[in-house]
Amino acid sequence: MGSGFVDILRFIIDLYAAILIVRLLLQLVQADFFNPLSQSIFKVTAPIVEPLHKIFPTLGRFNIAALMAAILVKWSFYVVMMVLGAIFPQQLPLFLVVSSLSLFGTLIEIYFYGILIVAISSWIGTLDHPTVRLVNQVIDPYMKPFRNIIPPIGMIDISPMVAILTLMFARAQILPLLNGLI
């Protein structure tokens, strides 16, 4: 198989895993379930998450089944690579750990782009758009500590910049540290 096939497969799997993490976050923050984007995310992820609910219960608002689905979807890439002969079957348990840790990077990306979406929307005045409201609901728990510590300077709120810098630090320093543990 060519490199192009592998790249496309990785992109599709990473995208679906990100959607599963967004579903987890939507339930965790109790975002607007009736938002059209929420409905779409729940419908797209239901075929994998719903069967896993029989094995992994939801603890409070934390949907363990969605988290396990994201891990298994990420891991499925390595299973396909094993079938194609690119990795050995003995390496699959290690790649399960790699898949789990890579979701931390996915979470960083979700918050990073979510903050950018809300910041740009505030500049152009589209904060009332249903999608922007939903994104704001998801990133608000992450943003709250920054907003509490850093007061607005006049009409300018610099807390999103500090939050993004924190995410960039985590991506540059903490992710390599976690990857080094493997």
C-alpha positions as CSV (number, residue, x, y, z in Angstrom):
1,M,0.0,0.0,0.0
2,G,1.2,3.5,-0.8
3,S,2.0,6.3,1.6
4,G,-1.0,8.2,0.3
5,F,-3.4,5.5,1.4
6,V,-1.8,5.4,4.9
7,D,-2.0,9.2,5.2
8,I,-5.6,9.3,4.2
9,L,-6.5,6.5,6.6
10,R,-4.6,8.2,9.4
11,F,-6.4,11.5,8.7
12,I,-9.9,9.8,8.7
13,I,-9.2,7.9,11.9
14,D,-7.7,11.0,13.7
15,L,-10.7,13.1,12.6
16,Y,-13.2,10.5,13.9
17,A,-11.3,10.2,17.2
18,A,-11.4,14.0,17.5
19,I,-15.2,13.9,17.0
20,L,-15.5,11.2,19.7
21,I,-13.5,13.5,22.1
22,V,-15.8,16.4,21.2
23,R,-18.8,14.2,22.1
24,L,-17.1,13.4,25.4
25,L,-16.6,17.1,26.0
26,L,-20.2,18.0,25.0
27,Q,-21.5,15.6,27.6
28,L,-19.0,16.6,30.2
29,V,-19.9,20.3,30.0
30,Q,-23.6,19.5,29.4
31,A,-23.6,21.6,26.2
32,D,-26.8,22.3,24.3
33,F,-28.0,18.9,23.2
34,F,-30.5,20.3,20.7
35,N,-27.9,22.3,18.8
36,P,-27.8,21.0,15.2
37,L,-24.0,20.4,15.5
38,S,-24.5,18.5,18.8
39,Q,-27.1,16.4,17.2
40,S,-24.9,15.6,14.2
41,I,-21.9,14.6,16.5
42,F,-24.1,12.3,18.5
43,K,-25.6,10.7,15.4
44,V,-22.2,10.2,13.8
45,T,-20.6,8.7,17.0
46,A,-23.6,6.6,18.1
47,P,-22.7,3.4,16.2
48,I,-19.5,3.0,18.1
49,V,-20.3,4.7,21.5
50,E,-23.8,3.1,22.1
51,P,-22.6,-0.5,22.0
52,L,-19.7,0.4,24.3
53,H,-22.2,1.8,26.9
54,K,-23.1,-1.8,27.7
55,I,-19.5,-2.4,28.9
56,F,-18.4,1.1,30.1
57,P,-20.9,3.0,32.1
58,T,-21.1,6.8,32.3
59,L,-19.8,8.2,35.6
60,G,-21.7,11.3,36.3
61,R,-21.2,13.4,33.2
62,F,-18.1,11.6,32.1
63,N,-18.8,9.2,29.2
64,I,-16.3,6.4,29.6
65,A,-17.7,4.7,26.5
66,A,-16.9,7.7,24.3
67,L,-13.3,7.9,25.7
68,M,-12.8,4.1,25.1
69,A,-14.3,4.5,21.6
70,A,-11.8,7.3,20.8
71,I,-8.9,5.1,22.1
72,L,-10.0,2.1,20.1
73,V,-10.5,4.2,16.9
74,K,-7.0,5.6,17.3
75,W,-5.7,2.0,17.9
76,S,-7.5,0.7,14.9
77,F,-4.9,2.5,12.7
78,Y,-2.2,0.3,14.2
79,V,-4.3,-2.8,13.8
80,V,-4.6,-2.0,10.1
81,M,-0.9,-1.4,9.9
82,M,-0.3,-4.8,11.5
83,V,-2.6,-6.4,8.9
84,L,-0.6,-4.6,6.1
85,G,2.6,-5.9,7.6
86,A,4.0,-2.6,8.7
87,I,4.2,-3.5,12.4
88,F,4.4,-6.7,14.4
89,P,1.5,-8.1,16.4
90,Q,3.6,-8.0,19.6
91,Q,3.7,-4.2,19.3
92,L,-0.1,-3.8,19.5
93,P,-0.3,-3.4,23.3
94,L,2.3,-0.7,23.1
95,F,0.3,1.1,20.4
96,L,-2.8,0.9,22.6
97,V,-0.8,3.1,25.1
98,V,0.4,5.4,22.3
99,S,-3.2,5.8,21.1
100,S,-4.4,6.7,24.6
101,L,-1.6,9.3,25.0
102,S,-2.2,10.8,21.6
103,L,-5.7,11.7,22.6
104,F,-4.1,14.3,24.9
105,G,-2.7,16.0,21.8
106,T,-6.2,15.8,20.2
107,L,-7.7,17.5,23.3
108,I,-5.1,20.3,23.0
109,E,-6.0,20.8,19.4
110,I,-9.7,21.0,20.1
111,Y,-9.2,23.6,22.8
112,F,-6.7,25.5,20.6
113,Y,-9.0,25.8,17.6
114,G,-12.1,26.3,19.8
115,I,-10.4,29.4,21.5
116,L,-9.5,30.7,18.0
117,I,-13.0,30.3,16.7
118,V,-14.5,32.1,19.7
119,A,-11.9,34.9,19.6
120,I,-12.4,35.5,15.9
121,S,-16.1,35.3,16.2
122,S,-16.0,38.0,19.0
123,W,-14.1,40.3,16.7
124,I,-16.5,40.0,13.8
125,G,-19.6,39.9,16.0
126,T,-21.0,36.4,15.4
127,L,-21.0,35.1,19.0
128,D,-24.7,34.4,18.7
129,H,-24.3,31.8,15.9
130,P,-25.4,28.3,17.2
131,T,-22.0,26.7,16.3
132,V,-20.0,29.4,18.0
133,R,-22.2,29.2,21.1
134,L,-21.6,25.4,21.2
135,V,-17.9,25.8,20.9
136,N,-17.9,28.5,23.6
137,Q,-19.8,26.0,25.9
138,V,-17.1,23.4,25.3
139,I,-14.1,25.7,25.9
140,D,-15.6,27.7,28.7
141,P,-14.5,25.4,31.6
142,Y,-10.9,25.6,30.3
143,M,-11.1,29.3,29.9
144,K,-12.7,30.1,33.3
145,P,-9.5,29.9,35.4
146,F,-7.7,32.2,33.0
147,R,-10.6,34.7,33.0
148,N,-10.7,34.6,36.8
149,I,-6.9,35.3,37.1
150,I,-6.5,37.8,34.2
151,P,-8.9,40.7,34.3
152,P,-9.8,42.4,31.0
153,I,-7.7,45.4,30.1
154,G,-10.3,48.0,29.2
155,M,-12.3,46.3,26.5
156,I,-9.6,43.8,25.6
157,D,-9.6,40.3,27.1
158,I,-6.1,38.8,26.9
159,S,-7.0,35.6,28.8
160,P,-7.5,33.7,25.4
161,M,-3.9,34.6,24.5
162,V,-2.6,33.2,27.8
163,A,-4.8,30.1,27.4
164,I,-3.5,29.5,23.9
165,L,0.1,30.0,25.1
166,T,-0.5,27.5,27.8
167,L,-1.8,25.0,25.2
168,M,1.2,25.7,23.0
169,F,3.5,25.0,26.0
170,A,1.7,21.8,26.8
171,R,2.0,20.7,23.1
172,A,5.7,21.6,22.9
173,Q,6.8,20.4,26.4
174,I,4.4,18.0,27.9
175,L,3.5,16.0,24.9
176,P,7.1,15.1,24.0
177,L,7.6,14.2,27.7
178,L,4.7,11.8,27.5
179,N,5.9,10.4,24.2
180,G,9.3,9.9,25.8
181,L,7.8,7.6,28.5
182,I,6.8,5.1,25.9
